[in-house]
């Protein structure tokens, strides 16, 4: 098996060919991990994967996060649609799949402005996965199940946070070096939907829950390069006033999301797959005419980060999840 990488952007993102998804070996995974260390984002076309093989493939990259805590709290991160269709109940792999589609539990398109829509709308602004939990995400593997019509939106946009760090002025690098950011998915939801009535409830306020704490300047272990670990989940700088924190955080987000650091990935077919490293890239789903009209069925597995920075400034071994009691 000869694996090749074709660059999609001058500094990151590559489309991969030559992978036989019916014959994935540890050597193949090692090759792909090396590709991720270099490019941060890998695109695969027509993989032929389904839910089960998606999870099995993902497990070869490390320990997987799961949706059981959210399911037991009756939140809609998991594949309620899959468990409803599964006559034998929640199978051994379904709880590893995060539902990032625009489809509700009844199989209908989620309408803009609805509660489900608000809770998922944070996916449309630049973020990294699970920085708001005690242990952050390493790799994410997103698989297409169904697509809206071409030209109606629904792609993915990535930002190169390593190159963004490299290009900062030295004075800025020195200033931000000691900062620890406090991450909350409730904050990013409010940023994405600032006028949503439901988010005014005290249970959706960032201060009502623990924060995921991580340094903003980090060395990316796999590549040895420095990285700007920033996201719209970042609510404030630890020890700072919120208002001043958010001004500083927004400046970093604006810097990292400049067009020269971004690359949009367009889906082509069902079973297309994208893998990205959350510890050196940001991402967001792109909106378009499909929103509220056409189904966009996407399912994600999330590999826990296993680097020395995985737990950040959180307590190692904590099991709380963002937004849960």
C-alpha positions as MATLAB code, in Angstrom:
seq = 'XXXXXXXXXXXXXXXXXXXXXXXXXXXXXXXXXXXXXXXXXXXXXXXXXXXXXXXXXXXXXXXXXXXXXXXXXXXXXXXXXXXXXXXXXXXXXXXXXXXXXXXXXXXXXXXXXXXXXXXXXXXXXXXXXXXXXXXXXXXXXXXXXXXXXXXXXXXXXXXXXXXXXXXXXXXXXXXXXXXXXXXXXXXXXXXXXXXXXXXXXXXXXXXXXXXXXXXXXXXXXXXXXXXXXXXXXXXXXXXXXXXXXXXXXXXXXXXXXXXXXXXXXXXXXXXXXXXXXXXXXXXXXXXXXXXXXXXXXXXXXXXXXXXXXXXXXXXXXXXXXXXXX';
ca = [
       0.000    0.000    0.000;
       1.502    3.319   -1.140;
      -0.003    6.338    0.611;
       0.345    9.757   -1.017;
      -0.438   13.250    0.288;
      -1.458   16.096   -2.035;
      -1.301   19.534   -0.410;
      -4.502   21.605   -0.466;
      -2.967   24.764    1.060;
       0.560   26.223    1.278;
       0.990   25.453    4.997;
      -1.447   22.656    5.939;
      -4.258   20.291    4.792;
      -3.694   17.406    2.396;
      -5.866   14.998    0.423;
      -4.794   11.396    0.914;
      -4.907    8.577   -1.608;
      -3.781    4.965   -1.561;
      -5.435    3.908    1.713;
      -7.308    0.594    1.618;
      -9.886    0.929    4.385;
     -10.457   -2.824    4.286;
      -6.849   -3.430    5.283;
      -5.835   -0.908    7.946;
      -2.692   -1.975    9.776;
      -0.712   -0.301   12.585;
       1.846    0.694    9.933;
      -0.845    2.517    7.955;
      -1.998    4.346   11.077;
       1.602    5.349   11.866;
       1.930    6.751    8.340;
      -1.314    8.718    8.752;
      -0.235   10.055   12.140;
       2.951   11.321   10.518;
       0.798   12.952    7.846;
      -1.316   14.595   10.536;
       1.796   15.885   12.286;
       2.822   17.593    9.048;
      -0.513   18.728    7.606;
      -2.885   18.888   10.596;
      -5.869   17.946    8.384;
      -6.242   14.900    6.102;
      -9.037   14.368    3.555;
     -10.111   10.936    2.290;
     -12.641   10.365   -0.520;
     -15.092    7.463   -0.889;
     -13.812    5.478    2.076;
     -16.753    3.053    2.141;
     -16.863    3.282    5.946;
     -20.072    2.808    7.939;
     -20.744    3.487   11.626;
     -19.081    0.301   12.838;
     -15.977    0.460   10.642;
     -15.679    4.196   11.338;
     -15.419    3.475   15.069;
     -13.086    0.496   14.568;
     -10.754    2.585   12.401;
     -10.831    5.460   14.912;
      -9.862    3.176   17.800;
      -6.536    2.550   16.080;
      -5.620    6.201   16.727;
      -6.189    6.029   20.501;
      -8.779    6.012   23.275;
     -12.166    7.318   22.150;
     -14.450    9.787   23.866;
     -18.088    8.722   24.256;
     -21.543   10.283   24.488;
     -22.875    8.219   27.406;
     -22.697   11.068   29.966;
     -24.702   13.311   27.641;
     -27.190   10.566   26.801;
     -27.867    9.886   30.482;
     -28.475   13.626   30.949;
     -30.912   13.607   27.985;
     -28.783   15.901   25.856;
     -28.644   15.556   22.086;
     -24.970   15.005   21.282;
     -25.441   11.307   20.550;
     -27.027    9.475   17.686;
     -30.566    9.196   18.962;
     -31.589    8.446   15.375;
     -29.277    5.427   15.271;
     -30.357    4.050   18.639;
     -34.005    4.416   17.629;
     -33.405    2.387   14.479;
     -31.288   -0.186   16.280;
     -33.716   -2.867   17.428;
     -31.250   -4.353   19.906;
     -30.649   -1.049   21.676;
     -27.499    1.030   21.928;
     -24.820   -1.152   20.347;
     -21.176   -1.353   21.345;
     -20.009    1.323   18.902;
     -22.915    3.793   18.692;
     -21.994    5.548   21.935;
     -18.660    6.525   20.362;
     -20.360    8.561   17.628;
     -21.133   12.241   18.134;
     -24.034   13.516   16.033;
     -22.968   16.714   14.269;
     -25.750   16.635   11.696;
     -28.696   18.996   11.253;
     -31.210   16.187   11.828;
     -33.388   15.757   14.912;
     -34.410   12.581   16.756;
     -37.350   12.069   14.384;
     -35.138   12.276   11.317;
     -36.338   15.753   10.345;
     -34.212   18.754    9.400;
     -33.545   21.000   12.407;
     -35.050   24.420   11.840;
     -33.004   27.607   12.343;
     -33.762   29.258   15.662;
     -34.977   26.067   17.359;
     -33.406   24.839   20.587;
     -31.561   22.028   18.770;
     -30.267   24.530   16.231;
     -29.000   26.918   18.917;
     -27.233   24.100   20.765;
     -25.398   23.080   17.571;
     -24.804   26.531   16.089;
     -21.522   26.899   17.976;
     -20.106   24.452   15.424;
     -20.245   27.253   12.836;
     -17.578   29.419   14.520;
     -13.916   28.524   14.826;
     -13.198   26.118   17.670;
     -11.319   23.007   18.747;
     -13.145   19.941   20.023;
     -13.530   19.334   23.770;
     -11.218   22.060   25.083;
     -14.030   22.696   27.583;
     -13.669   19.221   29.159;
     -10.978   18.137   31.641;
      -9.181   16.089   28.980;
      -9.133   17.685   25.571;
      -9.543   16.072   22.173;
      -6.601   14.978   20.054;
      -7.837   13.752   16.674;
     -11.379   14.075   15.333;
     -12.630   11.842   12.514;
     -15.729   13.136   10.713;
     -17.575   10.875    8.252;
     -20.227   11.908    5.728;
     -23.468    9.903    5.627;
     -25.568   12.216    3.466;
     -25.025   15.600    1.848;
     -27.173   18.563    0.857;
     -27.247   19.486   -2.845;
     -23.968   20.790   -4.219;
     -23.590   24.535   -3.978;
     -25.817   24.925   -0.922;
     -23.034   24.948    1.697;
     -22.254   22.597    4.535;
     -18.510   22.214    4.097;
     -15.740   22.523    6.684;
     -13.249   25.337    7.100;
      -9.956   24.895    8.933;
      -7.394   27.339   10.307;
      -3.672   26.671   10.750;
      -2.952   27.669   14.351;
       0.738   26.703   14.168;
       1.426   29.079   11.295;
      -0.718   31.701   13.011;
       1.530   31.458   16.063;
       4.715   31.583   13.982;
       3.612   34.866   12.400;
       2.878   36.713   15.650;
       5.150   39.574   16.621;
       7.681   38.542   19.252;
       6.223   41.065   21.694;
       2.833   39.390   21.366;
       4.359   35.934   21.831;
       6.025   37.134   25.027;
       2.811   38.735   26.294;
       0.577   35.698   25.797;
       3.096   33.039   26.860;
       1.835   32.771   30.480;
      -1.874   32.966   29.682;
      -4.195   30.126   30.700;
      -7.563   30.287   28.932;
     -10.829   29.126   30.498;
     -12.936   27.245   27.939;
     -16.725   26.778   27.952;
     -19.042   25.463   25.260;
     -21.778   27.651   26.740;
     -19.689   30.686   25.868;
     -19.209   29.632   22.238;
     -22.927   28.924   21.923;
     -23.654   32.464   23.065;
     -21.057   33.885   20.673;
     -22.728   32.006   17.803;
     -26.323   32.810   18.888;
     -26.113   36.015   20.959;
     -29.865   36.654   20.969;
     -31.072   33.131   21.791;
     -33.543   33.321   24.687;
     -32.734   29.848   26.001;
     -29.091   30.814   26.602;
     -30.211   33.458   29.106;
     -31.122   30.672   31.531;
     -28.604   30.482   34.379;
     -27.833   26.830   33.570;
     -26.358   27.929   30.238;
     -24.111   30.618   31.695;
     -20.397   29.754   31.563;
     -19.924   30.632   35.230;
     -22.457   27.958   36.234;
     -20.079   25.145   35.250;
     -16.421   24.139   35.537;
     -14.072   25.416   32.859;
     -11.509   23.549   30.799;
      -8.209   25.352   31.452;
      -5.383   25.277   28.910;
      -2.371   27.415   28.101;
      -2.783   29.382   24.907;
       0.861   28.877   23.844;
       1.895   25.249   23.570;
       4.447   23.070   21.871;
       2.714   20.650   19.516;
       4.236   17.333   20.536;
       3.941   15.471   17.236;
       5.680   18.155   15.154;
       7.731   20.044   17.741;
       6.280   23.334   16.463;
       4.709   25.988   18.674;
       0.934   26.357   18.494;
      -1.725   28.931   19.326;
      -4.312   26.875   21.239;
      -7.256   29.217   20.836;
     -10.987   28.706   20.212;
     -14.307   30.488   20.490;
     -14.848   28.322   23.575;
     -12.297   30.571   25.346;
     -14.319   32.651   27.808;
     -11.581   34.496   29.654;
      -7.938   34.506   30.693;
      -7.487   32.916   34.096;
      -7.092   35.681   36.694;
      -8.277   38.469   34.362;
     -11.506   40.460   34.164;
     -13.876   38.969   31.617;
     -14.309   42.084   29.488;
     -10.590   42.720   28.993;
      -9.987   38.992   28.505;
     -12.484   38.769   25.698;
     -10.913   41.694   23.859;
      -7.519   39.974   23.955;
      -8.973   36.582   22.994;
     -10.881   38.093   20.066;
      -7.702   39.685   18.730;
      -6.034   36.257   18.703;
      -9.055   34.638   17.056;
      -9.154   37.365   14.396;
      -5.471   36.810   13.747;
      -5.725   33.009   13.504;
      -8.761   33.092   11.195;
      -7.316   35.392    8.542;
      -7.859   34.031    5.008;
      -4.150   33.247    4.591;
      -4.403   30.715    7.439;
      -7.677   29.073    6.378;
      -8.686   26.325    3.967;
     -12.215   25.172    3.145;
     -12.870   21.492    2.513;
     -15.808   20.717    0.241;
     -17.512   17.368    0.629;
     -17.952   15.372   -2.568;
     -19.530   12.036   -1.679;
     -21.088   10.033    1.147;
     -18.316    8.224    3.094;
     -15.848   11.058    2.540;
     -13.803   11.368    5.736;
     -11.754   14.176    7.262;
      -9.330   13.671   10.150;
      -7.880   16.672   11.937;
      -5.637   17.318   14.905;
      -7.380   19.638   17.356;
      -4.074   20.485   19.003;
      -2.760   22.347   15.937;
      -5.833   23.439   13.942;
      -9.198   25.138   14.398;
     -12.319   24.270   12.439;
     -15.913   25.279   11.777;
     -18.863   24.057    9.733;
     -19.852   26.437    6.942;
     -23.461   27.511    6.586;
     -25.423   28.083    3.392;
     -28.778   27.648    1.699;
     -29.052   24.060    2.957;
     -29.663   25.280    6.528;
     -33.256   24.441    7.462;
     -33.923   22.844    4.059;
     -31.699   19.856    3.345;
     -30.195   17.108    5.469;
     -26.483   17.124    6.260;
     -25.733   13.895    8.136;
     -22.278   13.883    9.720;
     -20.947   11.653   12.505;
     -17.736   12.197   14.436;
     -15.491   10.082   16.572;
     -13.151   11.883   18.946;
      -9.784   10.523   20.058;
      -8.636   11.688   23.489;
      -5.374   13.591   23.427;
      -2.601   11.490   24.963;
       0.130   14.147   24.962;
       1.597   15.601   28.181;
      -0.681   18.628   27.658;
      -3.903   16.604   27.344;
      -5.276   17.625   30.755;
      -4.002   21.193   30.621;
      -4.446   22.959   33.975;
      -7.298   20.624   34.946;
      -7.185   17.791   37.471;
      -5.931   14.615   35.798;
      -8.615   11.950   35.991;
     -11.579   14.303   36.424;
     -14.717   12.871   34.798;
     -17.046   15.880   34.701;
     -18.246   17.007   31.283;
     -19.004   20.532   30.202;
     -22.587   21.536   30.912;
     -23.540   18.456   32.935;
     -24.545   18.512   36.625;
];
